Amino acid sequence: MKPTDTLIVSISDMHSGSSRALFPNRTVQFVDSQTNHKPTPQQQNIYKHWKKCLEVIKKQRDGKRLYIIHNGDATENMHHGTIQVVSPSIKDHAEIHIELMNEMIKIVGFSKTAGDKLFYVEGTESHTLTVENYIGKELGAEIAYSVGKGNEKKEYYAFPELKIDLNGKHFWYTHHGGAAGDGPNEGDAYRNWLKRIYWNNLKQGKRQPDMVVSAHVHKPTYTTYV
């Protein structure tokens, strides 16, 4: 099989349901909690930026196969007694996320028949419980695994960790990873985390990843370990 040009779109920590997060550009009447929320000016600006990002993705794919990977924390939930939520119901948070992702899928021209794939990776339990499995199923994401006996198998749509091979390269996606660091130490902890992965794989005779992507810390950073 020949390699296929592929555009990987890595996103994470959408935290749908937070009053500080991306929200649909309209007033939403929630079904589960019977409440409603109008996007704040900050959320309206985030939404405008979101739409610009989607147009960039649409332009850059240019006939390429598209892999969309959401690397954990799709929803906010009522974690640690927070009041920064648009609804007290995680079901409502999930529906917000599904609406936003359906919008993304439509704008970028996502098509399974063209070989496009959508993946979900499990996030932090206090934020998501098991709702990412429901979200993945509703959006038609790739099946993570199946469990059960005989013909009574149950399918799950959120990967504990995602390890995929793509055009001869090995990719790891995990929500929790190394810290980004700050100031003169930025990148140090993350590089040591990559170093630990390398040496543990070497001792165990496992294949090394060419790229590892983590999330959770809400601070973008990039580093290498050679």
C-alpha positions as CSV (number, residue, x, y, z in Angstrom):
1,M,0.0,0.0,0.0
2,K,1.4,3.4,-1.0
3,P,1.6,6.2,1.5
4,T,-1.3,8.7,1.3
5,D,-0.8,12.4,2.0
6,T,-2.5,13.0,5.3
7,L,-3.2,16.1,7.3
8,I,-3.3,15.4,11.0
9,V,-5.4,17.9,13.0
10,S,-4.5,17.5,16.7
11,I,-6.9,19.2,19.1
12,S,-7.6,18.8,22.8
13,D,-9.1,20.3,26.0
14,M,-12.1,21.9,24.4
15,H,-13.8,21.7,27.8
16,S,-17.2,22.2,26.3
17,G,-19.5,23.5,28.9
18,S,-17.1,25.9,30.5
19,S,-18.1,29.5,30.5
20,R,-14.6,30.3,29.4
21,A,-14.5,27.8,26.5
22,L,-15.6,27.7,22.9
23,F,-19.4,27.9,22.6
24,P,-21.8,27.8,19.6
25,N,-22.5,31.3,18.2
26,R,-26.1,31.4,19.5
27,T,-28.2,31.1,22.6
28,V,-28.6,27.5,23.5
29,Q,-31.6,26.1,25.4
30,F,-30.3,23.0,27.2
31,V,-32.5,19.9,27.3
32,D,-31.1,18.1,30.3
33,S,-30.9,21.0,32.8
34,Q,-33.7,23.1,31.3
35,T,-31.4,26.2,31.5
36,N,-30.0,28.4,28.7
37,H,-26.8,30.3,27.9
38,K,-25.9,33.1,25.6
39,P,-22.3,33.3,24.5
40,T,-20.3,35.9,26.3
41,P,-18.2,38.5,24.3
42,Q,-15.1,36.4,25.1
43,Q,-16.8,33.2,23.7
44,Q,-17.9,35.1,20.6
45,N,-14.3,36.0,20.0
46,I,-13.2,32.4,20.6
47,Y,-15.8,31.3,18.1
48,K,-14.6,33.7,15.4
49,H,-11.0,32.4,15.9
50,W,-12.4,28.8,15.7
51,K,-14.0,29.5,12.3
52,K,-10.8,31.0,11.0
53,C,-8.9,27.9,12.1
54,L,-11.4,25.6,10.3
55,E,-11.0,27.6,7.1
56,V,-7.2,27.1,7.3
57,I,-7.7,23.4,7.8
58,K,-10.1,23.3,4.8
59,K,-7.5,25.1,2.7
60,Q,-4.5,23.0,3.8
61,R,-6.0,19.6,3.3
62,D,-6.2,20.2,-0.4
63,G,-7.2,16.7,-1.3
64,K,-5.3,15.1,1.5
65,R,-6.7,12.4,3.8
66,L,-7.8,14.0,7.1
67,Y,-7.1,12.5,10.6
68,I,-8.8,14.5,13.4
69,I,-7.6,13.5,16.9
70,H,-9.2,15.0,20.0
71,N,-6.7,14.3,22.7
72,G,-8.9,14.4,25.9
73,D,-11.1,16.7,28.0
74,A,-13.9,17.2,25.5
75,T,-16.1,18.5,28.3
76,E,-15.8,20.6,31.5
77,N,-18.2,18.9,33.9
78,M,-18.9,20.2,37.5
79,H,-15.4,19.4,38.6
80,H,-14.2,20.5,42.1
81,G,-17.3,22.6,42.7
82,T,-16.6,25.0,39.8
83,I,-19.2,27.7,39.0
84,Q,-17.6,28.5,35.6
85,V,-20.0,26.4,33.6
86,V,-22.9,27.2,31.2
87,S,-25.0,24.3,32.6
88,P,-24.8,22.0,35.6
89,S,-25.3,19.0,33.4
90,I,-22.4,17.1,31.7
91,K,-25.0,15.8,29.2
92,D,-25.5,19.3,28.1
93,H,-21.7,19.8,27.9
94,A,-21.5,16.7,25.6
95,E,-24.2,18.1,23.3
96,I,-22.4,21.4,23.0
97,H,-19.2,19.5,22.0
98,I,-21.0,17.3,19.5
99,E,-22.6,20.4,17.8
100,L,-19.2,22.2,17.6
101,M,-17.5,19.1,16.2
102,N,-20.3,18.5,13.7
103,E,-19.7,22.1,12.5
104,M,-16.0,21.4,12.1
105,I,-16.6,18.1,10.2
106,K,-18.9,19.9,7.8
107,I,-16.7,23.0,7.2
108,V,-13.5,21.0,6.6
109,G,-15.3,18.5,4.3
110,F,-14.7,15.4,6.5
111,S,-15.6,12.2,4.6
112,K,-15.1,8.6,5.7
113,T,-15.5,7.5,2.1
114,A,-12.4,9.6,1.3
115,G,-10.5,7.8,4.0
116,D,-10.8,10.5,6.7
117,K,-10.8,9.3,10.3
118,L,-11.9,10.8,13.7
119,F,-10.3,9.6,17.0
120,Y,-11.1,10.4,20.6
121,V,-8.7,9.9,23.5
122,E,-9.8,9.7,27.1
123,G,-9.2,12.8,29.2
124,T,-9.4,13.6,32.9
125,E,-12.1,11.7,34.7
126,S,-13.2,14.7,36.8
127,H,-13.9,16.6,33.6
128,T,-15.4,13.9,31.4
129,L,-16.5,10.8,33.4
130,T,-17.2,8.4,30.6
131,V,-19.0,10.9,28.3
132,E,-16.2,10.9,25.7
133,N,-17.2,7.3,24.7
134,Y,-20.8,8.7,24.1
135,I,-19.4,11.6,22.1
136,G,-17.2,9.4,20.0
137,K,-20.1,7.1,19.2
138,E,-22.4,10.0,18.2
139,L,-19.8,11.5,15.9
140,G,-18.8,8.2,14.3
141,A,-15.3,8.1,15.6
142,E,-13.1,5.1,15.3
143,I,-13.7,2.2,17.6
144,A,-11.1,2.1,20.4
145,Y,-11.8,-1.5,21.6
146,S,-14.5,-4.0,22.2
147,V,-15.2,-6.1,25.3
148,G,-17.7,-8.8,26.2
149,K,-18.4,-12.5,25.8
150,G,-19.5,-14.2,22.6
151,N,-21.8,-12.1,20.6
152,E,-22.4,-9.7,23.4
153,K,-19.5,-7.4,22.6
154,K,-19.7,-3.7,23.6
155,E,-17.8,-1.2,21.6
156,Y,-16.0,1.8,23.0
157,Y,-15.1,4.9,21.1
158,A,-12.5,6.7,23.3
159,F,-8.9,5.3,23.4
160,P,-7.1,5.2,26.8
161,E,-4.1,6.0,24.6
162,L,-3.9,6.2,20.9
163,K,-1.0,4.6,19.0
164,I,-1.2,4.7,15.3
165,D,1.1,4.0,12.3
166,L,0.8,6.5,9.5
167,N,3.0,6.4,6.4
168,G,5.8,4.5,8.1
169,K,5.8,6.7,11.2
170,H,4.6,5.7,14.7
171,F,2.4,8.3,16.6
172,W,1.4,8.2,20.3
173,Y,-1.4,10.3,21.7
174,T,-2.0,10.5,25.4
175,H,-3.9,13.2,27.4
176,H,-1.6,13.3,30.4
177,G,2.1,13.9,29.7
178,G,5.1,15.8,30.8
179,A,4.8,19.4,32.1
180,A,5.5,22.2,29.7
181,G,7.7,24.1,32.3
182,D,8.3,27.9,32.4
183,G,11.0,30.4,31.9
184,P,14.5,29.0,31.6
185,N,13.2,25.5,32.5
186,E,10.5,25.4,29.7
187,G,10.7,22.1,27.9
188,D,13.0,20.4,30.4
189,A,10.4,18.3,32.1
190,Y,8.8,17.4,28.8
191,R,12.1,16.3,27.3
192,N,12.9,14.2,30.3
193,W,9.4,12.6,29.9
194,L,10.3,11.7,26.3
195,K,13.7,10.4,27.4
196,R,11.9,8.1,29.9
197,I,9.6,6.8,27.2
198,Y,12.6,6.1,24.9
199,W,14.6,4.2,27.5
200,N,11.7,2.2,28.8
201,N,10.8,1.1,25.3
202,L,14.4,0.2,24.6
203,K,14.6,-2.0,27.7
204,Q,11.3,-3.7,26.9
205,G,12.1,-4.1,23.2
206,K,9.2,-2.0,22.1
207,R,8.9,0.2,19.0
208,Q,9.8,3.8,19.6
209,P,7.3,6.5,18.7
210,D,8.4,9.1,16.1
211,M,6.1,11.7,17.7
212,V,4.3,11.9,21.1
213,V,1.5,14.3,21.6
214,S,0.0,15.1,25.0
215,A,-2.4,17.7,26.3
216,H,-3.9,18.6,29.7
217,V,-1.6,21.5,30.7
218,H,-3.2,24.1,28.4
219,K,0.2,25.4,27.4
220,P,1.7,24.6,24.0
221,T,5.3,23.5,23.9
222,Y,7.5,21.5,21.6
223,T,10.7,19.7,22.2
224,T,12.8,16.7,21.0
225,Y,14.8,13.9,22.5
226,V,17.4,12.3,20.2
